[in-house]
Structures are given as structure tokens and as C-alpha cells.
Amino acid sequence: MSLTIKPRESCAFDQLSLGEVMLRLDPGEGRIRTAREFKAWEGGGEYNTSRGLRKCFGYKTAVVTAFVDNEIGHLIEDFIMQGGVATDFIQWRADDGIGRTVRNGLNFTERGFGIRGAVGNPDRGNTAASQLKPGDIDWEHIFGKLGVRWFHTGGIFAALSATTAELTVEAVKAANKHGTIVSYDLNYRPSLWKTIGGLHKAQEVNREIAKYVDVMIGNEEDFTASLGFEVEGVDHNISNIELDAFKAMIETAVKEFSNFKVAATTLRGVKTATVNDWSAILWHDGKFHESRKYPDLEILDRVGGGDSFASGVQFGFMEFNDAQKAVEYGAAHGALASTTPGDTSMATRKEVEKTIGGGGARVVR
């Protein structure tokens, strides 16, 4: 059974995301604590999917977020514009001069190498996006008048504050009302929840949002932590995944949340920060679909790989409405995104399709 997706010609946007976009500061091969220079990028779990769909797959996308109206805010906006993502729905907040009441988010990120894992050190207190609240966005105009085929948000944005959780619920309800497919990446981050209720609050918020989700995305830790489902035979470090046990958990989840039309996850076996086993699995219409496997995938920068998987899944459904193609496009796009620096994909559709077909890394001339 295919997903019921609005036709392209009836909508102003193929996809819209809701989330915080931060300025990512990357020390390259070095460490944050000893860096003398940083490479600047933009990045955000939800936004990254919109950029991937626009730059890799050529879809019309937009982002709903908020920035302080200062030089840093406009730098991040400039990155978004370079990525081709529409900025129509960015909310601007007045600068108080020093960031006492509102500021833009920063994300210091180490890629990791070998036995040294990747490190994320976000600095996002009191950000403009975290202060977004119900009533700030005219969802009726966006989903009802303009039209959007696919709406994506996730657990990172919902965890920023009580009001972003409420806004997320408001958004997914509005998208449902107007027949827009809703996808949600659980993206559990303990650091975001620890001072606002911890695991209990994470499950309370995410289980409410889950009632309105068509396509639920998350790895094994996300499903266990955010929704309270258990995976048998998985150790506390999530280092050994029994695929059959994971499938059983997904089947339990889709029974409890009968609105889930798709549940998908990446399967990452971390050997070192630089070498991972990588693949993906997707449930749809009572069947599981597995991507081709990418054993010993060499990683340059793992951050954003899961977001590129999510955008590939979205493309596979919107372009073909085919579950097997969706999981293949997602896994290949995520694998390629891991070979370049920054949060966002630098892959092309041709490269994704070559990878799906088993194409090697021979020089292209």
C-alpha cells in the first residue's frame, strides 16, 4: 500500500522542516580544546533533511526556525540560502546587545578519528529557536493555503523547551489536518532532557507527538529511550543489535501507534570513529525492507549521516512511493554524507544511485 502523498503540482513546497539551525564550528582534524581556528557550517537535525532534499535531489524545501537579528543570525541565514532552502518562514528576534535574553545557537563539533569518538559540544541556551511557541507560526497558511507534501521535525527541537514541545504538537496536528505526510526523527539526546525532566519527560513528550506521525525514524536507542520500547538482546552500549529482536520492537511500536505507516532506522556498528558497518531497515505495510549493507564504511564525518538517511527515505517515497527504494536511497545518501565534512550532504542524486547499484570509488573523469 502506497503512502497518500499530495501531488507536486498542488503544493508550494515538497518538504518543510521545523527545527533549530545552529552555527557549527568545526576544528577539522583537531580538538575543540586546543583549536586555533574553526571551519564554519550550518547544521540542525531537522533542517539537514531539507537541505539534502534540495541540494541532492532537487526538491523545493523550506525551514521554519528563528534567529536573532544580528550578524551571526544573518551568517546562518546566508548558509541556508546557499543551500537553496527557502527562508520564507524564518522568525527574527530583536538583538538585546549581549545575548542576555535571546541568542543564536553554536555547535562545536569534533569529527573523531580511530579510537577517539566524535564529540558534540552545543552552546544553545536561550536561543531564538528554543523560544518559539504555539501561535508563532501560521500553519493554516503554510499547510492549508500554500500546501506542503511532507513535513519533518524531530526530538531535538521538541526537547529545547516546553514551548517547542507544544509547538511541535501544534505543527503535526495542522499537517495531519491538511493531508501532509508527517515524519519525525526521535533523535534522543540525554543532554537536552537532563535538566527538564529526564527520560520520563522525554517519553511523555515524544509519545504525545507520536500520535500524529506517519513516518517514525529513529535508531534502537531512540525507540527505547523516547518511546519506552525495549529491544531484547541489546547491551547498554547498543553495540550488538539482534535484528530479529529489533524487528519485534518495531512490530510492537506499530501496534501501539497504528497511525505509523512507516518505521525506519539506520543500523550502525561502530568499530572505530573512522570505520562503521552501515545499513538500514524500514517497516511499511506489514513488511520489512532492508537496504544493501555497507560493511567497513570509512567515515570522514559521521554527524548528519542519519539526517541524510531521513531525507533519502523522504525522496524515495515522494519520487517513487516505494518502500524498498526509500530505504535504499536513505542508506546510500547517509553513507555518502559520512564521507564529507559538515552536517549536510554534498552528494548528488547520480552518486546516490551509483552507490545503490554497487558502483565503486573509481575515479570519475
C-alpha positions as CSV (number, residue, x, y, z in Angstrom):
1,M,0.0,0.0,0.0
2,S,1.5,3.3,-1.0
3,L,1.5,6.4,1.1
4,T,-1.1,9.0,0.3
5,I,1.2,11.9,-0.8
6,K,-0.1,15.2,-2.2
7,P,0.7,15.7,-5.9
8,R,3.7,18.0,-6.5
9,E,1.7,20.5,-8.6
10,S,-0.8,21.2,-5.8
11,C,1.9,22.3,-3.3
12,A,4.3,25.2,-3.0
13,F,6.8,23.0,-1.2
14,D,7.8,19.4,-1.5
15,Q,9.0,19.4,2.1
16,L,9.1,21.7,5.1
17,S,11.1,21.2,8.3
18,L,10.8,22.7,11.8
19,G,13.9,22.9,13.9
20,E,16.8,24.9,15.2
21,V,19.7,25.7,12.9
22,M,23.0,26.4,14.7
23,L,26.3,27.7,13.6
24,R,28.6,24.6,13.6
25,L,32.2,25.3,14.4
26,D,34.5,22.5,13.4
27,P,38.2,22.2,14.3
28,G,38.8,19.8,11.5
29,E,41.2,17.1,12.4
30,G,42.0,18.8,15.7
31,R,40.3,19.1,19.1
32,I,38.0,21.8,20.4
33,R,40.1,22.4,23.5
34,T,43.2,23.1,21.5
35,A,41.9,24.7,18.3
36,R,43.2,27.9,16.9
37,E,40.7,28.1,14.0
38,F,37.4,26.6,13.1
39,K,35.5,25.9,9.9
40,A,32.0,27.4,10.0
41,W,29.0,25.4,8.7
42,E,25.3,25.5,9.4
43,G,23.5,22.4,10.9
44,G,20.4,21.2,12.6
45,G,18.9,17.7,12.7
46,E,15.6,18.7,11.1
47,Y,16.9,21.4,8.7
48,N,19.6,19.0,7.4
49,T,16.9,16.9,5.7
50,S,15.5,20.0,3.8
51,R,19.0,20.9,2.6
52,G,19.6,17.3,1.4
53,L,16.4,17.1,-0.4
54,R,17.1,20.5,-2.1
55,K,20.7,20.1,-3.0
56,C,21.0,16.4,-3.7
57,F,17.5,15.6,-5.1
58,G,16.3,19.0,-6.4
59,Y,13.1,19.3,-4.4
60,K,11.6,22.6,-3.2
61,T,12.1,22.8,0.5
62,A,11.8,25.4,3.3
63,V,12.6,25.6,7.0
64,V,10.8,27.0,10.0
65,T,13.2,28.3,12.6
66,A,14.2,31.5,14.4
67,F,17.3,33.7,14.7
68,V,18.4,36.8,16.5
69,D,18.6,39.7,14.0
70,N,22.4,40.2,14.2
71,E,25.5,39.3,12.2
72,I,25.6,35.7,13.4
73,G,21.9,35.2,12.7
74,H,22.4,36.5,9.1
75,L,25.5,34.4,8.7
76,I,23.5,31.2,9.4
77,E,20.7,32.6,7.1
78,D,23.3,33.0,4.3
79,F,24.4,29.4,4.7
80,I,20.8,28.3,4.4
81,M,20.3,30.4,1.3
82,Q,23.4,28.9,-0.3
83,G,21.8,25.5,0.3
84,G,18.8,26.6,-1.7
85,V,16.3,26.1,1.2
86,A,13.6,28.7,1.3
87,T,13.8,31.2,4.2
88,D,10.2,32.5,4.0
89,F,9.3,31.2,7.4
90,I,12.3,32.3,9.4
91,Q,11.3,34.3,12.5
92,W,13.6,37.1,13.5
93,R,14.0,38.3,17.1
94,A,15.4,41.7,18.2
95,D,19.0,41.6,19.5
96,D,19.3,42.7,23.1
97,G,23.0,43.6,22.6
98,I,24.8,40.8,24.5
99,G,22.5,37.8,24.3
100,R,21.2,38.1,27.8
101,T,17.6,37.1,26.8
102,V,17.9,35.7,23.3
103,R,20.8,34.4,21.1
104,N,21.8,32.2,18.3
105,G,23.0,28.6,18.9
106,L,26.5,27.4,18.4
107,N,27.6,23.8,18.0
108,F,31.3,22.9,18.5
109,T,31.8,19.5,16.8
110,E,34.8,17.2,16.6
111,R,34.7,14.6,13.9
112,G,36.7,12.0,15.8
113,F,39.2,9.6,14.4
114,G,40.0,5.9,15.1
115,I,39.6,5.2,18.8
116,R,38.7,8.8,19.5
117,G,34.9,9.2,19.1
118,A,33.1,12.2,17.6
119,V,32.2,14.9,20.2
120,G,29.4,17.5,20.1
121,N,29.5,20.4,22.4
122,P,26.5,22.6,21.8
123,D,26.0,26.1,23.2
124,R,22.4,26.7,22.8
125,G,20.9,28.2,25.9
126,N,18.2,30.9,25.5
127,T,18.3,30.6,21.7
128,A,15.7,32.2,19.5
129,A,14.5,28.8,18.2
130,S,14.1,27.5,21.7
131,Q,11.7,30.3,22.5
132,L,9.4,29.6,19.6
133,K,5.9,28.8,20.9
134,P,2.4,27.9,19.8
135,G,0.8,30.7,17.8
136,D,4.1,32.0,16.4
137,I,3.6,30.2,13.0
138,D,0.6,30.4,10.7
139,W,0.3,26.7,10.0
140,E,-3.1,27.2,8.3
141,H,-1.4,29.4,5.7
142,I,1.5,27.0,5.2
143,F,-0.3,23.7,5.1
144,G,-3.8,24.9,4.0
145,K,-3.1,27.7,1.5
146,L,0.4,27.1,0.2
147,G,0.5,23.4,0.5
148,V,3.3,21.1,1.6
149,R,3.7,17.4,0.6
150,W,5.9,16.4,3.5
151,F,6.6,17.8,7.0
152,H,9.6,16.8,9.0
153,T,10.6,17.6,12.6
154,G,12.2,15.8,15.4
155,G,13.1,15.1,19.0
156,I,15.9,17.6,19.2
157,F,13.7,20.5,18.5
158,A,10.9,19.2,20.8
159,A,13.5,18.9,23.6
160,L,14.7,22.5,23.5
161,S,11.9,23.8,25.8
162,A,8.4,23.3,27.0
163,T,7.1,25.7,24.3
164,T,9.0,24.0,21.4
165,A,7.4,20.7,22.5
166,E,4.0,22.4,22.4
167,L,4.7,24.0,19.0
168,T,5.7,20.6,17.6
169,V,2.4,19.1,18.7
170,E,0.6,22.1,17.1
171,A,2.5,21.7,13.9
172,V,2.0,17.9,13.4
173,K,-1.7,18.3,14.2
174,A,-2.0,21.0,11.5
175,A,-0.1,18.9,9.0
176,N,-2.4,16.0,9.7
177,K,-5.4,18.1,9.2
178,H,-4.3,19.2,5.7
179,G,-3.2,15.7,4.5
180,T,0.6,16.4,4.7
181,I,2.7,13.4,5.4
182,V,4.5,13.8,8.8
183,S,7.9,12.3,9.6
184,Y,9.6,12.6,12.9
185,D,13.2,11.7,13.9
186,L,13.3,10.7,17.5
187,N,16.9,11.8,17.8
188,Y,17.2,11.2,21.6
189,R,19.8,13.4,23.2
190,P,20.2,12.8,27.0
191,S,21.9,16.1,27.4
192,L,18.9,18.0,26.2
193,W,16.5,16.4,28.6
194,K,18.5,16.0,31.8
195,T,17.5,19.4,33.3
196,I,13.9,19.4,32.1
197,G,12.6,16.0,33.4
198,G,15.0,13.5,32.0
199,L,13.9,10.2,30.5
200,H,10.4,10.4,31.9
201,K,9.7,13.8,30.3
202,A,11.2,12.7,27.0
203,Q,8.8,9.8,26.8
204,E,5.8,11.9,27.8
205,V,6.5,14.5,25.1
206,N,7.5,12.1,22.3
207,R,4.6,9.7,22.9
208,E,2.2,12.6,22.5
209,I,3.8,13.7,19.3
210,A,3.9,10.1,18.0
211,K,0.1,10.0,17.8
212,Y,0.3,12.3,14.8
213,V,3.3,10.8,13.0
214,D,3.1,8.9,9.7
215,V,6.8,8.1,9.3
216,M,8.8,7.4,12.5
217,I,12.5,7.4,12.2
218,G,15.0,6.5,15.0
219,N,17.7,4.1,15.9
220,E,17.4,1.4,18.6
221,E,18.3,3.8,21.4
222,D,15.8,6.4,20.2
223,F,12.9,4.0,20.3
224,T,13.8,2.6,23.7
225,A,14.6,6.0,25.3
226,S,12.0,8.2,23.6
227,L,9.0,5.8,23.3
228,G,9.8,3.3,26.0
229,F,10.1,0.2,23.9
230,E,12.6,-2.4,24.7
231,V,15.0,-4.3,22.3
232,E,15.8,-7.7,23.7
233,G,19.4,-8.8,23.5
234,V,20.9,-5.3,23.2
235,D,23.6,-4.3,25.7
236,H,23.6,-0.9,27.3
237,N,26.2,0.4,24.9
238,I,24.0,-0.5,21.9
239,S,27.0,-2.3,20.4
240,N,25.3,-5.5,19.4
241,I,22.0,-5.4,17.6
242,E,19.9,-8.5,17.2
243,L,18.0,-7.7,14.0
244,D,15.1,-10.1,14.8
245,A,14.7,-8.5,18.3
246,F,14.8,-5.1,16.8
247,K,12.1,-6.1,14.2
248,A,10.0,-7.4,17.1
249,M,10.2,-4.0,18.8
250,I,9.1,-2.2,15.7
251,E,6.2,-4.5,15.3
252,T,5.2,-3.7,18.9
253,A,5.6,0.0,18.2
254,V,3.4,0.0,15.1
255,K,0.7,-2.0,17.0
256,E,0.6,0.6,19.8
257,F,0.8,3.5,17.3
258,S,-1.5,2.3,14.5
259,N,-1.0,5.7,12.8
260,F,2.6,4.8,11.9
261,K,2.7,3.9,8.2
262,V,6.5,3.6,8.1
263,A,9.1,3.0,10.8
264,A,12.7,3.2,9.8
265,T,16.2,3.2,11.3
266,T,19.8,3.1,10.4
267,L,21.9,0.2,11.7
268,R,25.3,1.4,12.7
269,G,28.0,-0.9,14.1
270,V,30.8,1.4,15.4
271,K,34.1,-0.4,15.1
272,T,36.1,2.9,15.3
273,A,35.1,6.5,14.7
274,T,36.5,6.1,11.2
275,V,35.1,2.6,10.3
276,N,31.4,1.7,10.8
277,D,29.2,-1.1,9.5
278,W,26.2,0.7,8.0
279,S,22.8,-0.3,6.7
280,A,19.2,0.5,7.2
281,I,15.8,-1.2,7.7
282,L,12.3,0.1,7.1
283,W,8.9,-1.3,8.0
284,H,5.9,-0.5,5.8
285,D,2.5,-2.1,5.3
286,G,3.4,-5.1,7.4
287,K,6.7,-5.9,5.7
288,F,10.4,-5.2,6.5
289,H,12.7,-3.8,3.8
290,E,16.5,-3.9,4.3
291,S,19.0,-1.8,2.4
292,R,22.2,-3.2,0.9
293,K,24.9,-3.4,3.5
294,Y,27.9,-1.1,3.7
295,P,30.4,-3.1,5.8
296,D,33.5,-1.3,7.0
297,L,32.2,2.1,5.7
298,E,35.0,4.6,6.0
299,I,33.8,7.7,7.8
300,L,35.2,11.3,7.5
301,D,32.4,13.0,9.5
302,R,29.5,10.9,10.9
303,V,27.4,13.9,12.0
304,G,24.4,14.3,9.8
305,G,24.5,10.8,8.4
306,G,21.2,9.9,10.0
307,D,19.6,13.1,8.7
308,S,20.8,12.3,5.2
309,F,19.2,8.8,5.6
310,A,15.9,10.6,6.6
311,S,16.0,12.8,3.5
312,G,16.7,9.9,1.3
313,V,13.8,8.0,2.7
314,Q,11.6,11.0,2.1
315,F,12.8,11.3,-1.5
316,G,12.2,7.6,-2.1
317,F,8.6,7.9,-1.1
318,M,7.8,11.2,-2.7
319,E,9.5,10.3,-6.0
320,F,8.6,6.6,-6.3
321,N,6.2,5.8,-3.4
322,D,8.2,2.6,-3.0
323,A,9.4,1.3,0.4
324,Q,12.4,-0.6,-0.9
325,K,13.6,2.3,-2.9
326,A,13.1,4.6,0.1
327,V,15.4,2.5,2.3
328,E,18.0,2.2,-0.4
329,Y,18.1,5.9,-1.2
330,G,18.2,6.6,2.5
331,A,21.1,4.3,3.3
332,A,23.1,5.3,0.3
333,H,22.6,9.0,0.9
334,G,23.6,8.6,4.6
335,A,26.7,6.6,3.6
336,L,27.8,9.3,1.2
337,A,27.1,12.1,3.6
338,S,29.5,10.5,6.0
339,T,32.4,10.9,3.5
340,T,32.3,14.7,3.5
341,P,32.7,17.3,6.3
342,G,29.9,19.2,7.9
343,D,26.4,18.3,8.9
344,T,24.8,18.4,5.4
345,S,25.1,16.2,2.4
346,M,27.4,17.1,-0.5
347,A,26.2,14.1,-2.6
348,T,24.4,14.2,-6.0
349,R,21.5,12.1,-7.0
350,K,23.7,10.4,-9.6
351,E,26.2,9.5,-6.9
352,V,23.4,8.1,-4.7
353,E,22.0,6.0,-7.5
354,K,25.5,4.7,-8.4
355,T,26.1,3.7,-4.8
356,I,22.7,1.9,-4.6
357,G,23.7,0.0,-7.7
358,G,27.0,-1.1,-6.2
359,G,29.2,1.4,-8.0
360,G,32.8,1.6,-6.7
361,A,35.0,4.5,-5.9
362,R,37.0,4.5,-9.2
363,V,37.9,8.0,-10.4
364,V,35.2,9.7,-12.5
365,R,36.6,11.6,-15.5
